[in-house]
Amino acid sequence: MSKIIAITMGDPAGIGPEIIVKALQSDVLKNVHSVVIGSAKLLEKQLKMGLFNNVAINVIDHVNKATFKPNVINVIDIKLEDIDSLKPGELQPQAGDLAYRCVVKATELALNGDVAAIATAPLNKEALHSAGHMYPGHTELLAKLTNSKDVAMVLYTDTLKVIHVTTHVSLRNFLNNLSCERVEKVIKIADQFLKKVGIKQPKIAVAGVNPHAGEHGLFGDEEIKFVTPAIEKMRNQGINAIGPCAPDTVFLQAHQGKFDIVVAMYHDQGHIPLKLLGFYDGVNIAAGLPFIRTSADHGTAYDIAWQGVAKPDSMIESIRLAELLS
C-alpha cells in the first residue's frame, strides 16, 4: 500500500499555493512522502515570491516517478490555461475549476491505491459554483466522487474533536430536515472513526439543538423528537453516546477530556468552539470515505493571498495527520 500523500492546491487565487510551499519546507514533514496536485507554474511563482531559492519543482505524470529528496516538490501538473490572467485574492471561475480538477485527480489516485491519503488546501465555494461545479464543499464533492453515502465532517485537534450532523445548509433547512436517522448515522460514523484512529472505547457527547438542550421541551422539542431517540438506539447497539448535552458547555467539557468527540448539530455550533481553540492547528477530516482525507481548517483568505504572510500551521498539521492516520 502506498504511503504517499496527495496534496491538492485548492483555489489558486487564495493562500493554497503559499501554505503548501511553506508546509513542505517545514521540519515536521521532512520524512513525509508527498505529491502536489496542482499548477506547477503557480508553485514556481510562489517559490520565487517566497525566496525559496534552493527548492526545485519536479513535474511528473504519475506518482511512481516522484523523487523524495529534501528541497524537491513533486507535482502532477493540472494546467491553468490562462495563467497570467489569474488575479490573486479575487473570485474567478478558472480558479474554482482548477480546484475541482485537482480534487478529481487526487481522488482517482486514492481510489487506485496510488496514494494513501489526500490533504486538501482550501477551495472557495463561490468560485467552485461559478465554474459550474455545484457542490457545497470538499466533503460533498468527495462523497459524490467516491459514491459514499454516509459521510460527515470532523474538525480535529489534539484536545477537541467535533463531528457535524449538517454543515453547509441554512439553519431553517437544518431544522426542517433534522431526523433521527441522520443523528444515528453521525454517531455511528464518529464511533467508527475514533476506533480507526486508535480510541478503543470512544465517549461520544451529542449536543442538543436548542439552548440548554431544550430543557425537556421548554425551549424546543427537537431533542425529544430526534436527538434522544437516536442516542438511545445507538446506546442499545453498544455505542457510548451521551446526551443530549447543553451546547454551551459540552465543547469545553470535551476540551478538558471528559469526551472524545462532540456530535454538533449544525455548522457554526461545531465550528465556532473548534476555531476558537484551534484556529491555526485544527484539521478538517471527511469521515466515511474509503480513504483518509484531511484539510487545512480555514478558508482561502483572499484578503492576504499571495502576500507571503499566510501561516501554514493548519496545512502542516493536515499533511502530518493524513500520513499518521493512513
DRENDO-1510 file (C-alpha; in Angstrom, 1 decimal, always signed):
<recs>
REC; n; res; u; v; w
REC; 1; MET; +0.0; +0.0; +0.0 .
REC; 2; SER; +1.3; +3.4; -0.9 .
REC; 3; LYS; +2.3; +5.8; +1.9 .
REC; 4; ILE; +2.4; +8.8; -0.5 .
REC; 5; ILE; +0.1; +11.8; +0.5 .
REC; 6; ALA; -1.6; +13.7; -2.4 .
REC; 7; ILE; -1.8; +17.4; -1.6 .
REC; 8; THR; -4.4; +19.3; -3.7 .
REC; 9; MET; -3.7; +23.0; -4.4 .
REC; 10; GLY; -7.2; +24.3; -3.6 .
REC; 11; ASP; -8.2; +27.7; -5.0 .
REC; 12; PRO; -5.0; +29.1; -6.7 .
REC; 13; ALA; -6.2; +32.7; -6.2 .
REC; 14; GLY; -6.2; +32.0; -2.4 .
REC; 15; ILE; -3.4; +31.1; +0.0 .
REC; 16; GLY; -3.3; +27.4; -1.1 .
REC; 17; PRO; +0.0; +27.6; -3.1 .
REC; 18; GLU; +1.7; +29.6; -0.4 .
REC; 19; ILE; +0.8; +27.4; +2.5 .
REC; 20; ILE; +1.7; +24.2; +0.5 .
REC; 21; VAL; +5.2; +25.5; -0.3 .
REC; 22; LYS; +5.8; +26.7; +3.3 .
REC; 23; ALA; +4.4; +23.4; +4.7 .
REC; 24; LEU; +6.6; +21.3; +2.6 .
REC; 25; GLN; +9.7; +23.2; +3.8 .
REC; 26; SER; +8.9; +22.5; +7.4 .
REC; 27; ASP; +11.0; +20.1; +9.5 .
REC; 28; VAL; +7.7; +18.5; +10.7 .
REC; 29; LEU; +7.1; +17.0; +7.3 .
REC; 30; LYS; +10.7; +16.2; +6.3 .
REC; 31; ASN; +10.0; +12.4; +6.3 .
REC; 32; VAL; +6.6; +12.5; +4.7 .
REC; 33; HIS; +6.4; +11.5; +1.0 .
REC; 34; SER; +4.0; +13.7; -0.9 .
REC; 35; VAL; +2.9; +14.7; -4.4 .
REC; 36; VAL; +1.2; +18.1; -5.0 .
REC; 37; ILE; -1.8; +18.0; -7.4 .
REC; 38; GLY; -1.9; +21.5; -8.9 .
REC; 39; SER; -0.4; +24.0; -11.3 .
REC; 40; ALA; +3.4; +23.7; -11.5 .
REC; 41; LYS; +3.8; +27.2; -12.9 .
REC; 42; LEU; +1.9; +28.7; -9.9 .
REC; 43; LEU; +4.1; +26.8; -7.5 .
REC; 44; GLU; +7.2; +28.1; -9.3 .
REC; 45; LYS; +5.8; +31.6; -9.0 .
REC; 46; GLN; +5.2; +31.1; -5.3 .
REC; 47; LEU; +8.7; +29.8; -4.7 .
REC; 48; LYS; +10.2; +33.0; -6.3 .
REC; 49; MET; +7.9; +35.2; -4.2 .
REC; 50; GLY; +8.9; +33.3; -1.0 .
REC; 51; LEU; +12.6; +33.3; -1.9 .
REC; 52; PHE; +12.9; +29.6; -1.6 .
REC; 53; ASN; +15.8; +29.6; -4.0 .
REC; 54; ASN; +17.1; +26.1; -3.2 .
REC; 55; VAL; +13.8; +24.3; -3.8 .
REC; 56; ALA; +13.1; +22.5; -7.1 .
REC; 57; ILE; +9.8; +21.6; -8.8 .
REC; 58; ASN; +9.7; +18.1; -10.2 .
REC; 59; VAL; +6.9; +17.7; -12.7 .
REC; 60; ILE; +5.7; +14.1; -13.0 .
REC; 61; ASP; +2.9; +12.3; -14.8 .
REC; 62; HIS; +2.5; +9.6; -12.2 .
REC; 63; VAL; +3.3; +9.2; -8.5 .
REC; 64; ASN; +5.7; +6.3; -9.3 .
REC; 65; LYS; +8.0; +8.9; -10.9 .
REC; 66; ALA; +8.3; +11.0; -7.8 .
REC; 67; THR; +11.7; +11.8; -6.2 .
REC; 68; PHE; +11.6; +12.0; -2.5 .
REC; 69; LYS; +14.5; +14.2; -1.6 .
REC; 70; PRO; +14.9; +17.4; +0.6 .
REC; 71; ASN; +14.0; +20.6; -1.3 .
REC; 72; VAL; +12.2; +18.8; -4.1 .
REC; 73; ILE; +8.4; +19.3; -4.5 .
REC; 74; ASN; +6.8; +16.6; -6.7 .
REC; 75; VAL; +3.9; +18.0; -8.8 .
REC; 76; ILE; +1.4; +16.3; -11.0 .
REC; 77; ASP; +0.6; +19.3; -13.2 .
REC; 78; ILE; -3.0; +20.4; -13.5 .
REC; 79; LYS; -2.7; +23.2; -16.1 .
REC; 80; LEU; -4.3; +26.6; -15.8 .
REC; 81; GLU; -4.8; +27.7; -19.3 .
REC; 82; ASP; -4.6; +31.5; -19.0 .
REC; 83; ILE; -2.2; +31.6; -16.0 .
REC; 84; ASP; -1.3; +35.3; -16.5 .
REC; 85; SER; -5.0; +36.4; -16.1 .
REC; 86; LEU; -5.3; +34.8; -12.6 .
REC; 87; LYS; -5.8; +37.6; -10.1 .
REC; 88; PRO; -4.7; +36.8; -6.5 .
REC; 89; GLY; -7.4; +37.5; -4.0 .
REC; 90; GLU; -10.3; +37.5; -6.4 .
REC; 91; LEU; -13.2; +35.1; -7.1 .
REC; 92; GLN; -12.7; +33.6; -10.5 .
REC; 93; PRO; -14.3; +30.7; -12.4 .
REC; 94; GLN; -10.9; +29.4; -13.6 .
REC; 95; ALA; -9.7; +29.2; -10.1 .
REC; 96; GLY; -12.7; +27.2; -9.0 .
REC; 97; ASP; -12.4; +24.9; -11.9 .
REC; 98; LEU; -8.7; +24.2; -11.2 .
REC; 99; ALA; -9.5; +23.4; -7.5 .
REC; 100; TYR; -12.2; +21.0; -8.8 .
REC; 101; ARG; -9.9; +19.2; -11.2 .
REC; 102; CYS; -7.2; +18.8; -8.5 .
REC; 103; VAL; -9.7; +17.0; -6.2 .
REC; 104; VAL; -10.9; +14.8; -9.1 .
REC; 105; LYS; -7.3; +13.7; -9.9 .
REC; 106; ALA; -6.4; +13.2; -6.3 .
REC; 107; THR; -9.5; +11.1; -5.7 .
REC; 108; GLU; -8.6; +8.9; -8.8 .
REC; 109; LEU; -5.1; +8.3; -7.3 .
REC; 110; ALA; -6.5; +7.4; -3.9 .
REC; 111; LEU; -9.1; +5.0; -5.3 .
REC; 112; ASN; -6.5; +3.3; -7.4 .
REC; 113; GLY; -4.2; +2.9; -4.3 .
REC; 114; ASP; -1.5; +5.1; -5.8 .
REC; 115; VAL; -1.7; +7.4; -2.8 .
REC; 116; ALA; -2.6; +6.6; +0.8 .
REC; 117; ALA; -4.5; +9.8; +1.7 .
REC; 118; ILE; -5.4; +13.2; +0.4 .
REC; 119; ALA; -4.7; +16.5; +2.2 .
REC; 120; THR; -6.6; +19.4; +0.6 .
REC; 121; ALA; -5.7; +23.1; +0.6 .
REC; 122; PRO; -8.9; +25.3; +0.9 .
REC; 123; LEU; -11.2; +26.0; -2.0 .
REC; 124; ASN; -13.8; +28.8; -2.4 .
REC; 125; LYS; -17.3; +27.6; -2.7 .
REC; 126; GLU; -18.5; +30.6; -4.8 .
REC; 127; ALA; -15.6; +30.1; -7.2 .
REC; 128; LEU; -16.4; +26.4; -7.4 .
REC; 129; HIS; -20.1; +27.2; -8.3 .
REC; 130; SER; -19.1; +29.9; -10.8 .
REC; 131; ALA; -17.2; +27.2; -12.7 .
REC; 132; GLY; -20.3; +25.1; -12.8 .
REC; 133; HIS; -19.4; +22.6; -10.1 .
REC; 134; MET; -22.4; +22.8; -7.8 .
REC; 135; TYR; -21.1; +21.3; -4.5 .
REC; 136; PRO; -21.3; +22.9; -1.1 .
REC; 137; GLY; -17.7; +22.0; -0.4 .
REC; 138; HIS; -14.9; +19.3; -0.3 .
REC; 139; THR; -16.9; +16.8; +1.8 .
REC; 140; GLU; -19.9; +16.7; -0.6 .
REC; 141; LEU; -17.7; +16.6; -3.7 .
REC; 142; LEU; -15.6; +13.7; -2.3 .
REC; 143; ALA; -18.7; +11.8; -1.3 .
REC; 144; LYS; -20.0; +12.1; -4.9 .
REC; 145; LEU; -16.7; +11.1; -6.5 .
REC; 146; THR; -16.4; +8.0; -4.2 .
REC; 147; ASN; -20.1; +7.1; -4.1 .
REC; 148; SER; -20.0; +7.4; -0.3 .
REC; 149; LYS; -23.4; +7.7; +1.3 .
REC; 150; ASP; -22.6; +8.2; +4.9 .
REC; 151; VAL; -20.0; +10.9; +5.2 .
REC; 152; ALA; -19.6; +13.6; +7.9 .
REC; 153; MET; -17.2; +16.4; +8.6 .
REC; 154; VAL; -14.8; +16.1; +11.5 .
REC; 155; LEU; -12.9; +19.0; +12.9 .
REC; 156; TYR; -9.8; +17.6; +14.7 .
REC; 157; THR; -7.3; +19.0; +17.2 .
REC; 158; ASP; -5.4; +17.1; +19.9 .
REC; 159; THR; -7.8; +18.3; +22.6 .
REC; 160; LEU; -11.1; +18.8; +20.8 .
REC; 161; LYS; -12.8; +16.8; +18.1 .
REC; 162; VAL; -16.2; +17.7; +16.6 .
REC; 163; ILE; -18.3; +15.9; +14.0 .
REC; 164; HIS; -21.3; +17.5; +12.3 .
REC; 165; VAL; -24.8; +16.3; +11.6 .
REC; 166; THR; -25.2; +19.0; +9.0 .
REC; 167; THR; -22.7; +21.6; +7.6 .
REC; 168; HIS; -23.4; +23.8; +4.6 .
REC; 169; VAL; -27.1; +24.4; +4.9 .
REC; 170; SER; -29.2; +27.2; +6.3 .
REC; 171; LEU; -30.5; +26.9; +9.9 .
REC; 172; ARG; -34.0; +26.8; +8.5 .
REC; 173; ASN; -33.2; +23.9; +6.2 .
REC; 174; PHE; -31.3; +22.1; +9.1 .
REC; 175; LEU; -34.4; +22.3; +11.3 .
REC; 176; ASN; -36.8; +21.3; +8.5 .
REC; 177; ASN; -34.7; +18.2; +7.6 .
REC; 178; LEU; -33.4; +17.0; +11.0 .
REC; 179; SER; -34.1; +13.3; +11.6 .
REC; 180; CYS; -33.3; +10.5; +14.0 .
REC; 181; GLU; -31.7; +8.6; +11.1 .
REC; 182; ARG; -29.2; +11.3; +10.4 .
REC; 183; VAL; -28.2; +11.7; +14.0 .
REC; 184; GLU; -27.9; +8.0; +14.4 .
REC; 185; LYS; -25.6; +7.8; +11.3 .
REC; 186; VAL; -23.3; +10.5; +12.5 .
REC; 187; ILE; -23.0; +9.0; +16.0 .
REC; 188; LYS; -22.1; +5.7; +14.3 .
REC; 189; ILE; -19.6; +7.4; +11.9 .
REC; 190; ALA; -18.0; +9.1; +15.0 .
REC; 191; ASP; -17.6; +5.8; +16.8 .
REC; 192; GLN; -16.1; +4.1; +13.8 .
REC; 193; PHE; -13.7; +7.0; +13.1 .
REC; 194; LEU; -12.4; +7.2; +16.6 .
REC; 195; LYS; -11.8; +3.4; +16.7 .
REC; 196; LYS; -10.0; +3.7; +13.4 .
REC; 197; VAL; -7.6; +6.3; +14.9 .
REC; 198; GLY; -6.9; +4.3; +18.0 .
REC; 199; ILE; -9.5; +5.1; +20.6 .
REC; 200; LYS; -10.8; +1.7; +21.7 .
REC; 201; GLN; -13.9; +2.8; +23.7 .
REC; 202; PRO; -14.9; +6.3; +22.5 .
REC; 203; LYS; -17.0; +8.6; +24.7 .
REC; 204; ILE; -19.3; +10.5; +22.3 .
REC; 205; ALA; -21.1; +13.6; +23.5 .
REC; 206; VAL; -24.2; +14.6; +21.5 .
REC; 207; ALA; -25.0; +18.3; +21.6 .
REC; 208; GLY; -28.6; +19.4; +21.8 .
REC; 209; VAL; -30.2; +21.6; +19.2 .
REC; 210; ASN; -31.7; +24.3; +21.5 .
REC; 211; PRO; -30.5; +26.3; +24.4 .
REC; 212; HIS; -29.8; +24.1; +27.4 .
REC; 213; ALA; -30.6; +21.1; +25.1 .
REC; 214; GLY; -34.3; +22.2; +25.2 .
REC; 215; GLU; -34.9; +21.9; +28.9 .
REC; 216; HIS; -37.2; +18.9; +28.5 .
REC; 217; GLY; -39.3; +20.7; +25.8 .
REC; 218; LEU; -39.3; +24.2; +27.4 .
REC; 219; PHE; -37.1; +25.7; +24.7 .
REC; 220; GLY; -38.0; +23.4; +21.8 .
REC; 221; ASP; -38.8; +19.7; +21.2 .
REC; 222; GLU; -36.2; +18.7; +18.6 .
REC; 223; GLU; -34.2; +16.9; +21.4 .
REC; 224; ILE; -37.4; +14.9; +22.4 .
REC; 225; LYS; -38.3; +14.1; +18.8 .
REC; 226; PHE; -34.9; +13.3; +17.2 .
REC; 227; VAL; -31.8; +13.5; +19.4 .
REC; 228; THR; -32.8; +11.5; +22.4 .
REC; 229; PRO; -34.3; +8.5; +20.4 .
REC; 230; ALA; -31.1; +8.4; +18.3 .
REC; 231; ILE; -28.9; +8.4; +21.3 .
REC; 232; GLU; -30.9; +5.6; +22.9 .
REC; 233; LYS; -30.8; +3.5; +19.8 .
REC; 234; MET; -27.1; +3.8; +19.4 .
REC; 235; ARG; -26.5; +3.0; +23.1 .
REC; 236; ASN; -28.6; -0.2; +22.6 .
REC; 237; GLN; -26.1; -1.1; +19.9 .
REC; 238; GLY; -23.2; -0.7; +22.3 .
REC; 239; ILE; -22.0; +2.8; +21.4 .
REC; 240; ASN; -21.2; +5.0; +24.3 .
REC; 241; ALA; -23.2; +8.1; +23.3 .
REC; 242; ILE; -24.1; +10.6; +26.0 .
REC; 243; GLY; -26.7; +13.4; +25.8 .
REC; 244; PRO; -28.4; +15.5; +24.7 .
REC; 245; CYS; -25.8; +17.8; +26.2 .
REC; 246; ALA; -26.2; +21.6; +26.6 .
REC; 247; PRO; -24.3; +23.1; +23.7 .
REC; 248; ASP; -22.9; +26.0; +25.7 .
REC; 249; THR; -20.8; +23.7; +28.0 .
REC; 250; VAL; -20.2; +20.4; +26.2 .
REC; 251; PHE; -17.4; +21.7; +24.0 .
REC; 252; LEU; -15.4; +22.9; +27.0 .
REC; 253; GLN; -16.0; +19.6; +28.7 .
REC; 254; ALA; -14.7; +17.7; +25.7 .
REC; 255; HIS; -11.7; +20.0; +25.5 .
REC; 256; GLN; -10.9; +19.2; +29.2 .
REC; 257; GLY; -11.0; +15.4; +28.4 .
REC; 258; LYS; -14.5; +14.3; +29.5 .
REC; 259; PHE; -15.5; +13.3; +26.0 .
REC; 260; ASP; -13.5; +12.1; +22.9 .
REC; 261; ILE; -15.7; +13.9; +20.4 .
REC; 262; VAL; -18.8; +16.1; +20.2 .
REC; 263; VAL; -21.6; +15.5; +17.7 .
REC; 264; ALA; -22.6; +19.0; +16.7 .
REC; 265; MET; -26.0; +19.6; +15.1 .
REC; 266; TYR; -25.1; +22.3; +12.6 .
REC; 267; HIS; -22.1; +24.1; +11.1 .
REC; 268; ASP; -21.5; +27.0; +13.4 .
REC; 269; GLN; -22.4; +25.1; +16.6 .
REC; 270; GLY; -19.3; +23.0; +16.0 .
REC; 271; HIS; -17.0; +25.3; +14.0 .
REC; 272; ILE; -17.1; +28.3; +16.4 .
REC; 273; PRO; -15.6; +26.5; +19.5 .
REC; 274; LEU; -13.2; +24.5; +17.4 .
REC; 275; LYS; -11.8; +27.5; +15.6 .
REC; 276; LEU; -11.6; +29.5; +18.9 .
REC; 277; LEU; -9.5; +26.8; +20.5 .
REC; 278; GLY; -7.6; +25.5; +17.4 .
REC; 279; PHE; -7.7; +28.0; +14.6 .
REC; 280; TYR; -4.1; +27.5; +13.4 .
REC; 281; ASP; -3.7; +23.8; +14.1 .
REC; 282; GLY; -7.2; +22.5; +13.5 .
REC; 283; VAL; -7.7; +19.9; +10.7 .
REC; 284; ASN; -10.8; +19.1; +8.8 .
REC; 285; ILE; -11.3; +15.3; +8.1 .
REC; 286; ALA; -14.0; +13.8; +5.9 .
REC; 287; ALA; -15.1; +10.7; +7.9 .
REC; 288; GLY; -16.8; +7.9; +6.0 .
REC; 289; LEU; -14.7; +8.0; +2.8 .
REC; 290; PRO; -12.8; +4.9; +1.5 .
REC; 291; PHE; -9.6; +6.7; +2.2 .
REC; 292; ILE; -8.3; +9.4; +4.6 .
REC; 293; ARG; -8.9; +13.0; +3.6 .
REC; 294; THR; -7.7; +15.9; +5.7 .
REC; 295; SER; -7.7; +19.6; +5.1 .
REC; 296; ALA; -6.5; +22.9; +6.5 .
REC; 297; ASP; -9.3; +24.1; +8.7 .
REC; 298; HIS; -9.6; +27.6; +7.3 .
REC; 299; GLY; -10.7; +29.3; +4.1 .
REC; 300; THR; -8.9; +30.7; +1.0 .
REC; 301; ALA; -8.1; +34.0; +2.8 .
REC; 302; TYR; -8.4; +36.1; -0.3 .
REC; 303; ASP; -7.5; +39.2; +1.7 .
REC; 304; ILE; -3.9; +38.0; +2.3 .
REC; 305; ALA; -3.5; +35.8; -0.8 .
REC; 306; TRP; +0.0; +35.9; -2.5 .
REC; 307; GLN; +1.4; +38.4; +0.1 .
REC; 308; GLY; +3.7; +35.9; +1.8 .
REC; 309; VAL; +2.1; +36.3; +5.2 .
REC; 310; ALA; -0.2; +33.2; +5.4 .
REC; 311; LYS; +0.5; +30.8; +8.3 .
REC; 312; PRO; +1.0; +27.2; +7.1 .
REC; 313; ASP; +0.3; +25.6; +10.6 .
REC; 314; SER; -3.0; +24.0; +9.7 .
REC; 315; MET; -1.7; +22.8; +6.4 .
REC; 316; ILE; +1.3; +21.2; +8.1 .
REC; 317; GLU; -0.9; +19.5; +10.6 .
REC; 318; SER; -3.3; +18.2; +7.9 .
REC; 319; ILE; -0.5; +16.6; +5.9 .
REC; 320; ARG; +1.1; +15.2; +9.1 .
REC; 321; LEU; -2.2; +13.8; +10.3 .
REC; 322; ALA; -3.0; +12.4; +6.8 .
REC; 323; GLU; +0.2; +10.4; +6.9 .
REC; 324; LEU; -0.3; +9.3; +10.5 .
REC; 325; LEU; -3.9; +8.2; +10.1 .
REC; 326; SER; -3.2; +6.4; +6.8 .
</recs>
